[in-house]
Amino acid sequence: MKEFSFFLFSILLVGCTQGAEYSKVDVIKDNNTSSEVHFVAPKEHYLLVEWKSDAMDRGNHDYDTDYHSELVVEPNYNPLERGDIIYYQMIESEVKNNPAIPENYLGRIVGLPGETVVIQNGQVYIDNQALDTFYGYSTIRGMDEDTYFEKLSASNTVDEQSTRDYFKTNMESIVVKNGTVFVLVDQWWRGIDSKHFGLLPLENVQGKVLGYSR
């Protein structure tokens, strides 16, 4: 929701990654996930969901049903894969600590069981390999640091240094346990995800988001 603004740059508090420097020479790719949100015809057993937040915004109010039609969710989708957008029940402790957080949430699967996930200088690494895809690094409305400051001059940024620090977000490594996944929102500073609450139990997943209803 729009009140998520108070989460601004909260992820800067998640800590710094320790240990070896990671190299982008070794990469892991996702050639199957599209950055575009498609229109789909919902089937009888699918869910139609409203989502009024810009946590997934990549420059077109993506997934925000204030600007688009309802989201189509396929319940009990299996198997779940990296890059999938899921509709899930938020970790109970997060809702208790902040009632403004919706009980049902959206996130993108980034880490799968058995993998080690770390974020260094705004780049996601899976098992020491850079995640080479559009959702593998910190962005604002889909823009990386250079693009963002080219389009929006530093003089128009309320706190340039905090913004640049955001683009260099770090997170200590975490091993994804069986029965869980590691999830991120696409616009890291505008929502809650595994950077805050850790691993998401698969039992919390209510379905896969297929796109906008048509």
Order of alpha helices (4+ residues) and beta strands (2+ residues): beta-beta-beta-beta-beta-alpha-beta-beta-beta-beta-alpha-alpha-beta-beta-alpha-beta-beta
